[in-house]
Amino acid sequence: MKIFVTGASGFIGGSVAARLVQAGHEVRGLIRDAAKAADLRAHGIEPVVGTLDDHDLLTREAKAADAVVNAASSDNRGAADALIAALAGSGKALIHTSGSSIVGDEAMGEPSERVFGEDTEFTPEPDKEARIALDNAVLAAPGVRGVVLCNTLIYGDALGPKAQSVQLPRLVAQARASGVAPYIGRGLNRWSNVHIADVADLYLLALDKAPAGTFAFVENGEAAFGEMAQAIGEALGLETRSMDRDAAEALWGREMAVFALGSNSRVRGQRARDLGWTPKHGSVVEWIKAGVR
């Protein structure tokens, strides 16, 4: 298949694109920085230089492809609408990347007993309403096999072009810079998680098998941020230390501090497993101890 992947130099998009190439697909990948073109080509990905704001480019690439993977942004509604319009009525697959902070709270390190399945009804925090609306637009795209893969905290090393995930690298970088491994509040907030190699395998499987309207959480276990901070501390030979809300927001901004690092996002994904997905990696804490060291 000819597949167009947005965010092809990013952690998710680049890893998925490399996995698609490995499976024998012809992949064109959107990148903003032309300087990264050689890195993409080294992984068998044909670079397309442009941005999510270039809707004419997105339209041309989507129309020319057999399927599209949108991994550049979970929140760019304009780009998603352009891809939906380009694919409308074609029956082609549009795999959109979302994130499980849609069920996140503002716990700031406190625990929660709430665990969300794919059919669990909930009222999102106002910050996440637009993302959920975007997800729903993909799922309801007319004449498109719209699929939303809602990733949890992703760990592991990139499979494609050099890139990092969102959450753990920030904690590791701050630990190295400050000399202590940080967590927010009491560090009892928990996130489901998944290894990047398992994520890439699921995207490949979803392109092949997921029916239109599929929404799937992507997870294989969970851990508290305090536990992950402890693992970072052990790997780097550092103590751990709590960070309050004001300090966390000043350092990382509201979105990262509140929803990516301070919230609970505990989900259970059955639909991916119903497709035949069998994740192979199951312990983010053990990966941190080995990988960060």
C-alpha positions in Angstrom: 0.0 0.0 0.0 0.9 3.6 -0.5 0.6 5.3 3.0 0.9 9.0 3.9 2.0 9.6 7.5 2.0 13.0 9.2 4.5 13.6 11.9 7.0 11.3 10.3 10.0 12.7 12.2 8.2 12.4 15.5 8.3 9.7 18.1 5.0 8.0 17.2 4.8 8.9 13.5 8.4 8.0 12.8 8.1 4.7 14.6 4.9 3.8 12.8 6.3 4.9 9.4 9.4 2.7 9.9 7.3 -0.2 11.0 5.1 0.2 7.9 8.2 0.3 5.7 9.4 -2.9 7.4 6.1 -4.5 6.5 6.6 -3.7 2.8 4.5 -0.6 2.4 5.5 2.5 0.4 5.5 5.4 2.9 5.6 9.1 2.4 6.1 11.1 5.6 5.2 14.8 6.3 8.0 16.7 8.0 8.4 20.4 8.8 12.2 20.5 8.7 13.9 19.7 5.4 17.1 19.0 7.3 15.5 15.8 8.6 14.9 14.4 5.1 18.0 12.3 5.0 17.1 10.7 8.3 13.7 9.7 6.9 15.2 8.3 3.7 17.7 6.3 5.8 14.6 4.5 7.2 13.0 4.0 3.8 10.5 6.9 4.3 10.1 9.4 1.4 10.0 12.9 3.0 7.3 15.4 2.2 8.3 18.8 3.5 5.4 20.9 4.7 3.2 21.7 7.7 -0.3 20.8 9.0 -1.4 24.2 8.0 -0.8 23.5 4.3 -4.2 22.0 3.6 -3.6 21.8 -0.1 -0.6 19.6 0.4 -2.4 17.4 2.9 -5.2 17.0 0.4 -2.9 16.0 -2.5 -1.0 13.5 -0.4 -4.2 12.0 1.0 -5.8 11.6 -2.3 -2.7 10.0 -3.8 -2.4 7.5 -0.9 -4.2 4.3 -0.2 -4.4 5.1 3.5 -3.4 8.0 5.9 -1.9 7.9 9.4 -2.3 11.2 11.2 0.4 11.2 13.9 1.5 14.8 13.9 -1.1 16.3 16.3 -4.0 15.1 18.4 -5.5 18.6 18.5 -5.1 20.2 15.0 -8.7 20.3 13.9 -8.0 22.1 10.6 -5.5 19.4 9.5 -7.9 16.6 10.5 -10.8 18.2 8.6 -8.6 18.6 5.5 -7.7 14.9 5.6 -11.3 13.9 6.2 -12.5 16.0 3.2 -9.8 14.6 1.0 -10.7 11.0 1.8 -14.5 11.5 1.9 -16.3 8.8 0.0 -13.1 6.9 -0.9 -13.5 4.1 1.7 -9.8 4.6 2.5 -8.5 4.3 6.1 -7.7 7.3 8.2 -5.9 6.3 11.4 -5.9 9.2 13.8 -3.7 9.5 16.9 -5.3 10.6 20.1 -4.1 10.5 23.7 -5.6 9.2 26.9 -5.4 12.5 28.7 -8.9 12.9 27.4 -9.9 11.1 30.6 -7.4 12.9 32.7 -8.2 14.8 35.9 -6.6 17.6 37.8 -5.4 15.4 40.6 -1.9 16.8 40.7 -0.4 13.7 42.2 -3.4 12.3 44.1 -4.7 8.9 43.3 -8.0 8.0 41.6 -10.0 4.8 41.5 -11.6 5.6 38.2 -10.7 3.2 35.3 -12.1 3.9 31.9 -13.0 1.4 29.2 -13.8 2.3 25.6 -17.5 2.4 26.3 -17.3 4.2 29.7 -19.2 7.5 29.7 -17.5 10.4 31.2 -17.4 14.2 31.3 -14.1 15.5 30.2 -12.2 18.4 31.6 -12.9 21.6 29.5 -9.3 21.5 28.2 -10.1 18.2 26.5 -13.5 18.8 24.9 -11.9 19.9 21.6 -9.8 16.8 21.3 -12.8 14.6 21.9 -14.8 16.5 19.2 -11.9 15.9 16.8 -11.8 12.2 17.6 -15.5 12.0 17.0 -15.2 13.8 13.6 -12.7 11.1 12.5 -14.9 8.3 13.7 -17.9 9.7 11.8 -16.1 10.7 8.6 -18.4 10.0 5.7 -17.2 7.2 3.4 -13.9 6.9 5.3 -12.7 4.0 7.4 -12.0 6.3 10.3 -10.1 4.8 13.3 -8.9 6.5 16.5 -6.0 5.0 18.4 -5.9 6.6 21.8 -2.4 6.1 23.2 -1.4 6.2 26.8 2.0 7.0 28.2 4.5 5.6 25.6 8.0 4.5 26.6 10.8 2.8 24.7 13.3 4.0 22.0 12.1 5.3 18.7 12.0 2.7 15.9 12.5 5.3 13.1 14.1 8.7 12.9 15.6 10.0 16.2 12.8 11.3 18.4 11.6 11.2 22.0 8.2 10.6 23.6 6.4 13.4 25.6 6.3 12.5 29.3 9.2 10.4 30.6 12.0 12.3 28.7 10.9 15.5 30.4 11.2 13.9 33.8 14.6 12.4 33.0 15.9 15.8 31.7 14.7 17.6 34.8 16.3 15.0 37.0 19.6 15.4 35.2 19.4 19.2 35.3 18.3 19.5 39.0 20.0 16.5 40.6 16.7 15.0 41.9 14.1 12.9 40.2 10.8 14.8 40.4 7.2 13.9 40.7 4.2 16.1 41.3 2.4 16.2 44.7 2.4 12.8 46.4 3.2 11.0 43.1 0.2 8.6 43.6 -1.4 9.5 40.3 -1.4 6.6 37.8 -1.2 6.4 34.0 -1.7 3.4 31.8 1.3 2.9 29.5 2.6 1.0 26.4 5.8 0.4 24.6 6.4 2.1 21.3 7.1 -1.2 19.5 3.7 -2.5 20.5 2.1 0.8 19.5 3.7 0.5 16.0 2.4 -3.1 15.7 -1.1 -1.9 16.5 -1.1 0.8 13.8 -0.1 -1.8 11.3 -2.8 -4.1 12.4 -5.4 -1.4 12.5 -4.7 -0.4 8.9 -5.3 -4.0 7.9 -8.3 -5.0 10.1 -9.9 -2.2 12.1 -13.5 -1.4 10.9 -14.8 2.1 10.4 -15.7 3.9 13.7 -13.1 2.0 15.8 -12.0 3.8 18.9 -9.3 1.9 20.9 -7.3 2.7 24.0 -3.7 1.6 23.5 -2.3 0.2 26.8 -0.6 -2.7 28.5 -0.3 -2.0 32.2 -0.1 1.1 34.4 2.2 2.7 37.0 2.2 5.6 39.4 4.4 8.6 38.6 6.0 8.3 42.0 7.1 4.7 41.0 8.5 6.0 37.7 10.3 8.8 39.4 11.8 6.3 41.8 13.0 4.2 38.9 14.5 7.3 37.2 16.3 8.1 40.5 17.7 4.5 40.8 18.9 4.6 37.2 20.7 8.0 37.6 21.8 7.6 41.2 19.6 10.4 42.4 17.0 11.0 45.2 13.4 11.7 44.4 11.6 14.9 45.3 8.0 16.2 45.2 7.2 19.3 43.1 4.1 21.4 43.9 1.6 22.6 41.3 2.9 26.1 40.9 6.5 24.9 40.4 5.4 22.2 37.9 3.3 24.7 35.8 6.1 27.3 35.9 8.5 24.6 34.5 6.4 22.7 32.0 3.2 24.8 31.4 -0.4 23.9 32.4 -1.0 21.2 29.7 2.1 19.2 30.5 2.1 19.7 34.3 -1.6 19.1 34.9 -2.7 16.6 32.3 0.5 14.8 31.2 2.4 14.5 34.5 0.0 15.3 37.3 -3.2 13.6 36.3 -4.6 10.1 36.5 -5.3 8.4 33.1 -6.2 4.8 33.9 -7.8 3.0 30.9 -8.3 -0.5 29.7 -8.3 -1.3 26.0 -10.2 -4.4 24.7 -10.8 -3.4 21.1 -7.1 -3.6 20.1 -6.9 -7.1 21.6 -10.1 -8.0 19.7 -8.2 -7.2 16.5 -5.5 -9.7 17.5 -3.1 -7.3 19.1 -0.7 -9.0 21.5 1.7 -6.5 23.2 5.0 -8.0 24.2 6.3 -5.3 26.7 4.7 -5.0 30.1 6.8 -3.0 32.6 7.6 0.7 32.2 9.4 0.7 35.5 11.8 -2.0 34.5 12.4 -0.3 31.2 13.2 2.9 32.9 15.7 1.3 35.2 17.5 -0.3 32.3 16.9 2.2 29.5 17.7 5.4 31.4 20.8 4.0 33.0 
